[in-house]
Amino acid sequence: HDGIAFELDSFGGAKNMQYFQIVGKNSGIDHGNNKTLMEFFPSGPRQVYDLGTQLAQKIAINELTKQTLEVAKTIGEWKNASTFDTEMIPEPVNPLSRELDQKLKKWFFRDRGSACCITIEKKYYEDFFLSSPVPESVQFGMAHAKTYGKKPSSQGPRFSYASRLYAFSSSEPYELIARSALFCFGFTQDTDVKGNLPTGNLYSLLTYNRTKYLELKGTTYECPHIHFVSGMTEKVDDPSRIIVAYGVNDCVPRFVEVLKRHVMMHLFSENGVMNE
């Protein structure tokens, strides 16, 4: 609807926004009212808007009843929502990650949202958290970055993408606590960890296509030049794990399973993931 598009554009270049709710008690604050929050930018600076319960209910009701004009009016109310802007941009804590990030970040635009958010309790990070007091929980998300323009490669100039892990406070002002270095997810493997054949159409060459590697400044990395995280969720039968969904070179879907503890190690441990 033209009204909605206009309102979103005038809101400041709306793209890759992420909606989330923080429920229950975190850091002694009761979030049981299920307020809806919108993350506009993960960092640089970080921008989060508190949309409130009434606004969330209006959008849901209008979406069901297809009253698009009222939805457009409601979206316009975002401009009056509470705003939490934070300038702090943490560097990766691991020295090797920090060095890699310094090399790569000048090639990429500001981070934008990919998937958010999963609440991770302190039992997954309290033994290596770098400051005190240790928060009862943090919110975990994933961002992506796109190269400035098309970069040279062996297959001609092209855009490339990388991902980043980040964690932020479960309480207002939802400030950024930690960021990983830029990284990439891999291609589909020949078999999965249980020895099964890879997911995807086994008769499609796209499933096995490893010709479009990520190339930056003369270095070739063992991952696709485009990967894009589209969602993540806590594993139903094992709350210690997260399932991440992403696309490979805009062609093939893939799921990977990661441990919450390993994610937290990449964010908070100076030694990275060691002996786990």
Helices and strands as residue ranges (DSSP letters): H 2-10, E 18-21, E 25-26, E 29-30, E 36-41, E 46-50, H 52-65, H 68-76, G 77-80, E 82-86, H 95-104, G 105-107, E 112-121, G 122-124, E 137-146, E 161-169, E 176-179, G 205-208, E 213-216, E 219-224, E 227-234, E 241-248, E 252-259, H 260-268
